Amino acid sequence: MTSTETSLANRAGTGDRRRWFALAIVMTAAFMDLVDVTIVNIAIPSIQRDAGASFSQIQWITAGYALAFAAGLITGGRLGDIHGRRRLFLVGIGGFTLASALCGFAANPEMLVASRILQGGMAAMMVPQVLSIVHATFPAHERGKVFGLFGAIVGLGAVSGPLLGALLTQWNLFGLEWRPIFLINLPVGVVAFLLGRRFITESRAPRALKLDLVGVALVTLGLLMLLYPLTRGRELGWPLWGYVSMAGALVVFAALVAYERRKSVRDGSPLVELSLFRVKSFAAGIAVQTVFGIALGVFFLVWTLYMQVGLGWSPLRAGLTGVPFSIAVSVAAGMSVQKLVPRFGRKVLQAGALVMALGVLLYLGESERYGLGIASWQMALPLVVMGAGMGLIVAPLTDAVLSEVPREHAGSASGLINTVQQMGNALGLGLVSVVFFGAIADRLTPAQVGPAFVNAFEHALGWVAAVLGVIFLLMFALPKRPAQHVEGAGAEVPAGEREPELVS
């Protein structure tokens, strides 16, 4: 046992209850973030009606969060390594709570969008510290149990988020309409902040990597130049500057690659470790994660608009309709990791893409058959099939992507996977303007709204099914069987992967 491990065992021994309080606090924060992503989708139609938000603004309420979260994830993790995970966690959860209050009390849609962007940025400070704090607080032999609890929290967040959002919106507490979905974070965040100061032990990684703020700025600028014209273009009649901006985004991304290459040579701490893309399975996996994020970004927003605006359902009915989907995701995810992937390898992920596409096509068929008269139970089978397919993908995909990555780059690769998934999600939300709102006429009478939204939903489902077909083909580049991470010869473990340095 190393001196650091001995220190960990002494400080966080079996009789030390502080670490279990610390675990409860960071898991609560992770749960807040997971729920916040799903809770907002179900309330989008209520926000649109009550706040008078335009279609592009409701896209930015979700896409702005995803974009800020993606742009800040790697930087948030490195700030924790440099300045202390406990400190950055407290900054993140304090800022997340403040941003939640600003969202809840937003006076107009513009303030809500700005507050959601702030909320995403604060989540990027908070979330990367969760697993780092667990790593620093618990000895190696206890981490398996802890990560099992983390998996359960993820599943609980997926199921409870839409239901909680539906209930809070439906109840209209104190006449606040949708606002309680954000205000509920306030008491939870304040308590977590106060208890975190007391019970979480400070830790940081020795010889941490430097920040790459120029890389973050280029990524953010490129995505904004791509996403803003996509979300506003339809409303503005697709002006020339929009096409120029989207073309310019490609130039910015090319500049990012050139800058990151120079930075790798200069100080070895780029935002994006470009050498990873020479690993075929990683490059393909990043493409899969990005395209999968696009599919999810498109589907979940248009799904809630279809049910609540197109079909006229209440938030509670829409939330309850999604329960079979969430349960199917959780069950299939558990089976894929424990039973299927060890036996069938890559075929499980490819089967997941095909099964999910089948569910989308079943949903499309049900919608075309029943139209405005469709019932929740008639959606159950397509949603269960879709959820099962998604579960077969989401749980084993990260391991498949990382399986051939040299261990010395495992930390950078993990951060990049999470980042591109969020970026894909933001891009998918931007594409809703094209694949969903693009199929809806500019001026609709009340009688035309329902049929128009149902038709647009069916149009969007066709795109989602096509994207899942692309994902199936990309998966051929993944390894047939995820292996253990490749050991780099003589490689030094990066700062983020070393045993943490505890700070008294």
C-alpha positions as CSV (number, residue, x, y, z in Angstrom):
1,M,0.0,0.0,0.0
2,T,1.4,3.4,-0.9
3,S,1.7,6.2,1.6
4,T,-1.2,8.0,0.0
5,E,-3.4,4.9,0.2
6,T,-2.4,4.5,3.9
7,S,-3.3,8.1,4.5
8,L,-6.7,7.5,2.7
9,A,-7.3,4.4,4.9
10,N,-6.4,6.3,8.1
11,R,-8.5,9.4,7.2
12,A,-11.5,7.6,5.7
13,G,-11.5,4.4,7.8
14,T,-14.5,2.2,8.3
15,G,-15.3,4.1,11.5
16,D,-15.3,7.5,9.9
17,R,-18.9,8.5,9.1
18,R,-17.8,11.8,7.6
19,R,-17.1,10.2,4.2
20,W,-20.6,8.8,4.0
21,F,-22.0,12.3,4.6
22,A,-19.7,13.6,1.9
23,L,-21.0,10.8,-0.4
24,A,-24.6,11.8,0.3
25,I,-23.8,15.4,-0.5
26,V,-22.1,14.9,-3.8
27,M,-24.7,12.3,-4.9
28,T,-27.4,14.8,-4.1
29,A,-25.6,17.3,-6.4
30,A,-25.3,14.8,-9.2
31,F,-29.0,14.0,-8.8
32,M,-29.9,17.7,-9.0
33,D,-28.0,18.0,-12.3
34,L,-29.6,14.8,-13.8
35,V,-33.1,15.8,-12.8
36,D,-32.6,19.4,-14.0
37,V,-32.0,18.2,-17.5
38,T,-35.1,16.1,-17.7
39,I,-37.4,18.2,-15.5
40,V,-37.2,21.2,-17.9
41,N,-38.2,19.4,-21.1
42,I,-41.6,18.4,-19.6
43,A,-42.3,22.1,-18.6
44,I,-41.3,23.6,-22.0
45,P,-44.9,24.1,-23.3
46,S,-45.9,25.7,-20.0
47,I,-42.9,28.1,-20.2
48,Q,-43.8,29.0,-23.7
49,R,-47.4,29.8,-22.8
50,D,-46.7,31.6,-19.5
51,A,-43.5,33.5,-20.5
52,G,-44.5,34.1,-24.1
53,A,-41.2,32.5,-25.3
54,S,-40.6,32.1,-29.0
55,F,-39.8,28.7,-30.5
56,S,-36.1,29.7,-30.8
57,Q,-36.1,30.8,-27.2
58,I,-37.5,27.5,-25.9
59,Q,-34.7,25.7,-27.9
60,W,-32.1,27.9,-26.2
61,I,-33.6,27.2,-22.8
62,T,-32.4,23.6,-23.2
63,A,-29.6,24.1,-25.8
64,G,-28.0,26.9,-23.8
65,Y,-27.6,24.7,-20.7
66,A,-26.1,21.8,-22.8
67,L,-23.7,24.2,-24.6
68,A,-22.4,25.8,-21.4
69,F,-22.2,22.4,-19.7
70,A,-20.2,20.9,-22.6
71,A,-17.9,23.9,-23.0
72,G,-17.0,23.9,-19.3
73,L,-16.7,20.2,-18.4
74,I,-13.0,19.7,-19.1
75,T,-12.0,23.0,-17.6
76,G,-14.2,22.4,-14.5
77,G,-12.4,19.1,-13.9
78,R,-8.9,20.7,-14.3
79,L,-9.8,23.6,-12.0
80,G,-10.7,21.0,-9.4
81,D,-7.3,19.3,-9.9
82,I,-5.5,22.6,-9.5
83,H,-7.5,24.5,-6.8
84,G,-9.1,21.7,-4.9
85,R,-12.2,19.5,-5.7
86,R,-14.0,20.6,-2.5
87,R,-13.6,24.3,-3.3
88,L,-14.7,23.9,-6.9
89,F,-17.6,21.7,-5.9
90,L,-18.8,24.4,-3.4
91,V,-18.4,27.1,-6.1
92,G,-20.3,25.0,-8.5
93,I,-23.2,24.1,-6.3
94,G,-23.4,27.6,-4.9
95,G,-23.5,29.0,-8.4
96,F,-26.0,26.3,-9.6
97,T,-28.3,27.2,-6.7
98,L,-28.1,31.0,-7.5
99,A,-28.7,30.3,-11.2
100,S,-31.7,28.2,-10.3
101,A,-33.1,31.1,-8.3
102,L,-32.6,33.4,-11.3
103,C,-34.3,30.9,-13.6
104,G,-37.3,30.6,-11.2
105,F,-37.7,34.4,-10.9
106,A,-36.9,35.2,-14.6
107,A,-38.9,38.2,-15.7
108,N,-38.8,37.4,-19.4
109,P,-37.6,34.6,-21.8
110,E,-34.3,36.4,-22.4
111,M,-33.4,36.3,-18.7
112,L,-34.4,32.7,-18.5
113,V,-32.1,31.7,-21.4
114,A,-29.2,33.7,-19.8
115,S,-29.9,32.1,-16.4
116,R,-30.0,28.6,-18.0
117,I,-26.6,29.2,-19.6
118,L,-25.2,30.3,-16.2
119,Q,-26.7,27.2,-14.7
120,G,-25.0,24.9,-17.3
121,G,-21.7,26.6,-16.6
122,M,-22.0,26.1,-12.9
123,A,-23.0,22.5,-13.4
124,A,-19.7,22.1,-15.4
125,M,-17.9,23.3,-12.3
126,M,-19.8,20.9,-9.9
127,V,-20.3,17.6,-11.8
128,P,-16.7,16.7,-12.6
129,Q,-15.8,17.0,-8.9
130,V,-18.3,14.3,-7.8
131,L,-16.3,11.2,-8.9
132,S,-13.1,12.9,-8.0
133,I,-14.2,13.5,-4.5
134,V,-15.4,9.9,-4.2
135,H,-12.0,8.8,-5.5
136,A,-10.3,11.0,-2.9
137,T,-12.5,10.1,0.0
138,F,-13.0,6.3,-0.3
139,P,-10.3,3.6,-0.2
140,A,-10.1,1.4,-3.3
141,H,-11.9,-1.6,-1.9
142,E,-15.0,0.5,-1.2
143,R,-15.3,2.3,-4.5
144,G,-17.2,-0.6,-6.2
145,K,-20.0,-0.2,-3.8
146,V,-20.0,3.5,-4.1
147,F,-20.1,3.5,-8.0
148,G,-23.0,1.0,-7.7
149,L,-24.9,3.6,-5.7
150,F,-24.0,6.2,-8.3
151,G,-25.5,4.0,-11.0
152,A,-28.7,3.7,-9.0
153,I,-28.8,7.5,-8.6
154,V,-28.5,7.9,-12.4
155,G,-31.4,5.5,-13.0
156,L,-33.5,7.3,-10.3
157,G,-32.8,10.7,-11.9
158,A,-33.9,9.4,-15.3
159,V,-37.2,8.1,-14.0
160,S,-38.1,10.8,-11.5
161,G,-37.1,13.9,-13.5
162,P,-40.0,13.9,-15.9
163,L,-42.5,12.9,-13.2
164,L,-41.3,15.6,-10.8
165,G,-41.4,18.2,-13.5
166,A,-44.9,17.1,-14.5
167,L,-46.2,17.2,-11.0
168,L,-44.7,20.6,-10.1
169,T,-46.0,22.1,-13.3
170,Q,-49.5,20.5,-13.0
171,W,-49.9,21.6,-9.4
172,N,-49.2,25.2,-10.2
173,L,-47.9,25.9,-6.6
174,F,-48.8,29.3,-5.4
175,G,-49.8,30.3,-8.9
176,L,-46.1,30.1,-10.0
177,E,-46.8,27.9,-13.1
178,W,-43.5,26.3,-14.2
179,R,-41.2,28.2,-11.8
180,P,-41.1,25.6,-9.0
181,I,-39.1,23.2,-11.3
182,F,-36.2,25.6,-10.7
183,L,-37.0,26.9,-7.2
184,I,-37.0,23.4,-5.8
185,N,-33.2,23.4,-6.2
186,L,-32.9,26.3,-3.7
187,P,-33.4,24.5,-0.3
188,V,-31.5,21.4,-1.6
189,G,-28.6,23.4,-2.9
190,V,-28.3,25.6,0.2
191,V,-28.3,22.5,2.5
192,A,-25.8,20.7,0.3
193,F,-23.5,23.7,0.3
194,L,-23.5,24.1,4.1
195,L,-23.0,20.4,4.7
196,G,-20.3,20.2,2.0
197,R,-18.2,22.8,3.7
198,R,-18.3,20.7,6.9
199,F,-18.0,17.2,5.7
200,I,-16.1,17.1,2.4
201,T,-12.3,16.7,2.7
202,E,-10.3,18.9,0.4
203,S,-8.2,17.2,-2.2
204,R,-6.3,18.1,-5.4
205,A,-4.1,16.3,-7.9
206,P,-0.3,16.9,-7.7
207,R,1.3,18.4,-10.9
208,A,-2.2,19.1,-12.4
209,L,-2.4,20.2,-16.1
210,K,-2.7,23.8,-17.0
211,L,-5.9,25.4,-18.2
212,D,-6.6,25.8,-21.9
213,L,-8.9,28.8,-21.9
214,V,-8.1,29.6,-25.6
215,G,-9.3,26.1,-26.5
216,V,-12.5,26.6,-24.5
217,A,-13.1,30.0,-26.2
218,L,-12.6,28.5,-29.7
219,V,-15.0,25.5,-29.0
220,T,-17.6,27.8,-27.6
221,L,-17.3,30.3,-30.4
222,G,-17.5,27.6,-33.1
223,L,-20.6,26.0,-31.6
224,L,-22.3,29.4,-31.2
225,M,-21.6,30.3,-34.8
226,L,-23.1,26.9,-35.8
227,L,-26.1,26.8,-33.4
228,Y,-27.4,30.4,-33.4
229,P,-28.2,30.5,-37.2
230,L,-29.8,27.0,-36.9
231,T,-32.2,28.1,-34.1
232,R,-33.0,31.6,-35.5
233,G,-32.7,30.9,-39.2
234,R,-36.3,29.8,-39.8
235,E,-37.8,32.7,-38.0
236,L,-35.6,35.2,-39.8
237,G,-36.1,33.7,-43.3
238,W,-32.7,32.0,-43.5
239,P,-30.6,35.2,-44.1
240,L,-27.2,35.1,-45.8
241,W,-25.3,35.9,-42.6
242,G,-26.6,32.6,-41.1
243,Y,-24.9,30.6,-43.9
244,V,-21.8,32.7,-43.6
245,S,-21.7,32.1,-39.8
246,M,-22.2,28.3,-40.2
247,A,-19.4,28.2,-42.8
248,G,-17.2,30.3,-40.5
249,A,-17.7,27.7,-37.7
250,L,-15.8,25.2,-39.8
251,V,-12.9,27.7,-40.0
252,V,-13.0,28.2,-36.2
253,F,-12.9,24.4,-35.6
254,A,-9.9,24.2,-38.0
255,A,-8.2,26.9,-36.0
256,L,-9.0,24.9,-32.8
257,V,-7.2,21.8,-34.2
258,A,-4.2,23.8,-35.3
259,Y,-4.0,25.6,-31.9
260,E,-4.4,22.3,-29.9
261,R,-1.6,20.7,-32.0
262,R,0.8,23.6,-31.1
263,K,-0.3,23.6,-27.5
264,S,0.4,19.8,-27.2
265,V,4.0,20.5,-28.4
266,R,4.4,23.6,-26.2
267,D,3.2,22.5,-22.7
268,G,1.5,19.1,-23.1
269,S,-1.9,20.3,-21.7
270,P,-4.3,20.9,-24.6
271,L,-8.1,20.9,-24.1
272,V,-8.4,18.2,-26.7
273,E,-5.8,15.4,-26.9
274,L,-5.6,15.1,-30.7
275,S,-3.4,12.0,-30.5
276,L,-6.5,10.1,-29.2
277,F,-8.1,10.4,-32.7
278,R,-5.4,8.1,-34.1
279,V,-7.1,5.3,-32.1
280,K,-9.7,4.1,-34.6
281,S,-12.2,2.9,-32.0
282,F,-12.0,6.1,-30.1
283,A,-12.5,8.3,-33.1
284,A,-15.5,6.2,-34.2
285,G,-16.8,6.2,-30.6
286,I,-16.6,10.0,-30.5
287,A,-18.6,10.2,-33.7
288,V,-21.1,7.7,-32.2
289,Q,-21.5,9.8,-29.0
290,T,-21.9,13.0,-31.0
291,V,-24.5,11.7,-33.4
292,F,-26.3,9.9,-30.6
293,G,-26.5,13.1,-28.7
294,I,-28.0,14.8,-31.8
295,A,-30.7,12.1,-32.0
296,L,-31.6,12.5,-28.3
297,G,-31.6,16.3,-28.5
298,V,-34.0,16.2,-31.4
299,F,-36.3,13.5,-29.9
300,F,-36.9,14.6,-26.4
301,L,-37.8,18.2,-27.2
302,V,-40.1,17.4,-30.1
303,W,-41.7,14.6,-28.1
304,T,-42.8,16.9,-25.2
305,L,-44.1,19.5,-27.7
306,Y,-46.0,16.8,-29.6
307,M,-47.7,15.5,-26.5
308,Q,-48.5,18.8,-24.8
309,V,-49.0,21.2,-27.7
310,G,-50.0,18.8,-30.5
311,L,-52.2,16.4,-28.5
312,G,-53.1,18.9,-25.8
313,W,-52.2,16.7,-23.0
314,S,-51.4,17.9,-19.5
315,P,-47.8,17.9,-18.2
316,L,-48.8,15.1,-15.8
317,R,-50.2,12.9,-18.5
318,A,-47.1,13.5,-20.6
319,G,-44.8,12.7,-17.7
320,L,-46.6,9.5,-16.9
321,T,-46.6,8.4,-20.5
322,G,-42.8,8.5,-20.4
323,V,-42.5,6.1,-17.4
324,P,-42.3,2.9,-19.5
325,F,-39.5,4.4,-21.5
326,S,-37.4,5.3,-18.4
327,I,-38.0,1.9,-16.9
328,A,-37.0,0.1,-20.1
329,V,-33.8,2.2,-20.3
330,S,-32.8,1.3,-16.7
331,V,-33.5,-2.5,-17.1
332,A,-31.8,-2.8,-20.5
333,A,-28.8,-0.8,-19.3
334,G,-28.3,-3.2,-16.4
335,M,-28.7,-6.3,-18.6
336,S,-26.3,-5.0,-21.3
337,V,-23.4,-4.4,-18.9
338,Q,-23.8,-7.5,-16.7
339,K,-25.0,-10.2,-19.1
340,L,-24.9,-9.2,-22.8
341,V,-21.7,-7.3,-23.6
342,P,-19.3,-9.8,-21.9
343,R,-20.8,-12.4,-24.2
344,F,-21.7,-10.6,-27.5
345,G,-19.5,-7.5,-27.4
346,R,-20.1,-4.8,-30.0
347,K,-23.1,-6.6,-31.4
348,V,-25.1,-5.5,-28.3
349,L,-24.6,-1.8,-29.1
350,Q,-25.4,-2.3,-32.8
351,A,-28.6,-4.3,-31.7
352,G,-29.4,-1.3,-29.5
353,A,-29.3,1.1,-32.4
354,L,-31.5,-1.1,-34.5
355,V,-33.9,-1.8,-31.7
356,M,-34.2,1.9,-30.9
357,A,-34.7,2.7,-34.6
358,L,-37.5,0.0,-34.7
359,G,-39.1,1.7,-31.7
360,V,-39.0,5.0,-33.5
361,L,-40.6,3.5,-36.6
362,L,-43.3,1.8,-34.5
363,Y,-44.0,5.2,-32.8
364,L,-44.2,6.7,-36.3
365,G,-46.7,4.0,-37.4
366,E,-48.9,4.5,-34.3
367,S,-49.0,8.2,-34.7
368,E,-49.9,8.0,-38.4
369,R,-52.6,5.4,-37.5
370,Y,-54.3,7.1,-34.6
371,G,-53.4,10.8,-35.2
372,L,-54.9,13.2,-32.6
373,G,-56.8,10.3,-31.0
374,I,-53.8,8.3,-29.9
375,A,-53.8,7.2,-26.2
376,S,-50.9,6.7,-23.8
377,W,-51.3,3.0,-23.7
378,Q,-50.9,2.9,-27.5
379,M,-47.5,4.6,-27.1
380,A,-46.3,2.1,-24.5
381,L,-45.0,-0.6,-26.8
382,P,-42.9,1.8,-29.1
383,L,-41.6,3.6,-26.0
384,V,-40.5,0.3,-24.3
385,V,-38.8,-0.8,-27.5
386,M,-37.1,2.6,-27.8
387,G,-36.0,2.5,-24.2
388,A,-34.7,-1.0,-24.4
389,G,-32.6,0.0,-27.5
390,M,-31.3,3.1,-25.7
391,G,-30.4,1.1,-22.6
392,L,-28.3,-1.3,-24.7
393,I,-26.3,1.6,-26.0
394,V,-25.8,4.1,-23.2
395,A,-24.4,1.8,-20.5
396,P,-21.6,0.0,-22.4
397,L,-20.8,2.7,-25.0
398,T,-18.2,4.6,-22.9
399,D,-16.3,1.4,-22.0
400,A,-16.3,0.4,-25.7
401,V,-14.9,3.8,-26.7
402,L,-12.2,3.8,-24.1
403,S,-11.2,0.1,-24.4
404,E,-8.3,0.7,-26.8
405,V,-7.2,4.1,-25.4
406,P,-3.8,4.1,-23.7
407,R,-4.2,4.4,-19.9
408,E,-2.1,7.6,-19.7
409,H,-4.9,9.4,-21.7
410,A,-7.9,7.8,-20.0
411,G,-8.8,11.0,-18.1
412,S,-8.6,13.2,-21.2
413,A,-10.6,10.7,-23.2
414,S,-13.4,10.4,-20.6
415,G,-13.8,14.1,-20.4
416,L,-13.9,14.4,-24.2
417,I,-16.6,11.7,-24.4
418,N,-18.9,13.6,-22.0
419,T,-18.1,16.9,-23.7
420,V,-19.0,15.8,-27.2
421,Q,-22.2,14.1,-26.0
422,Q,-23.4,17.4,-24.6
423,M,-22.3,19.2,-27.7
424,G,-24.2,16.7,-29.8
425,N,-27.2,17.3,-27.6
426,A,-27.0,21.0,-28.1
427,L,-26.6,20.5,-31.9
428,G,-29.7,18.3,-31.9
429,L,-31.7,20.9,-30.0
430,G,-30.6,23.5,-32.7
431,L,-31.6,21.1,-35.5
432,V,-35.2,21.0,-34.1
433,S,-35.7,24.3,-36.0
434,V,-35.1,22.4,-39.3
435,V,-36.6,18.9,-38.7
436,F,-39.6,19.9,-36.6
437,F,-40.5,23.6,-36.8
438,G,-39.5,23.6,-40.4
439,A,-42.4,21.4,-41.1
440,I,-44.9,23.8,-39.4
441,A,-46.4,26.7,-41.2
442,D,-45.7,30.2,-39.8
443,R,-49.3,31.1,-39.1
444,L,-51.8,28.5,-37.7
445,T,-55.3,28.7,-36.6
446,P,-56.1,27.0,-33.2
447,A,-57.7,24.1,-35.2
448,Q,-54.6,23.7,-37.3
449,V,-52.1,23.5,-34.4
450,G,-52.8,19.9,-33.4
451,P,-52.5,18.3,-36.8
452,A,-49.5,20.5,-37.7
453,F,-47.6,19.4,-34.6
454,V,-48.5,15.7,-35.1
455,N,-47.3,15.9,-38.7
456,A,-44.1,17.7,-37.7
457,F,-43.4,15.1,-35.0
458,E,-43.8,12.3,-37.5
459,H,-41.4,14.2,-39.8
460,A,-38.8,14.5,-37.0
461,L,-39.2,10.8,-36.1
462,G,-38.1,9.9,-39.7
463,W,-34.9,11.9,-39.2
464,V,-34.3,10.3,-35.8
465,A,-34.6,6.8,-37.3
466,A,-32.2,7.8,-40.1
467,V,-29.7,9.1,-37.6
468,L,-29.9,5.8,-35.6
469,G,-29.1,4.0,-38.9
470,V,-25.9,6.1,-39.2
471,I,-25.0,5.2,-35.6
472,F,-25.4,1.5,-36.4
473,L,-22.9,1.9,-39.3
474,L,-20.4,3.9,-37.3
475,M,-20.4,1.2,-34.6
476,F,-18.6,-1.2,-37.0
477,A,-15.4,0.8,-36.2
478,L,-15.8,0.0,-32.5
479,P,-13.8,-3.0,-31.1
480,K,-15.6,-6.3,-31.4
481,R,-15.1,-6.9,-27.7
482,P,-14.2,-4.1,-25.2
483,A,-10.8,-5.0,-23.7
484,Q,-9.0,-3.7,-20.7
485,H,-7.4,-0.3,-21.3
486,V,-4.2,-0.5,-23.2
487,E,-1.1,0.2,-21.0
488,G,1.2,2.8,-22.4
489,A,4.8,1.8,-22.4
490,G,6.5,3.7,-19.7
491,A,3.6,6.1,-19.5
492,E,3.2,8.4,-16.7
493,V,-0.3,8.6,-15.2
494,P,-1.8,12.1,-15.8
495,A,-2.6,14.4,-12.9
496,G,-6.3,13.7,-13.0
497,E,-5.7,9.9,-12.8
498,R,-3.1,9.9,-10.0
499,E,-3.9,9.2,-6.4
500,P,-5.2,12.5,-5.0
501,E,-3.3,14.7,-2.6
502,L,-5.4,15.3,0.5
503,V,-5.4,18.8,2.0
504,S,-6.0,19.3,5.6
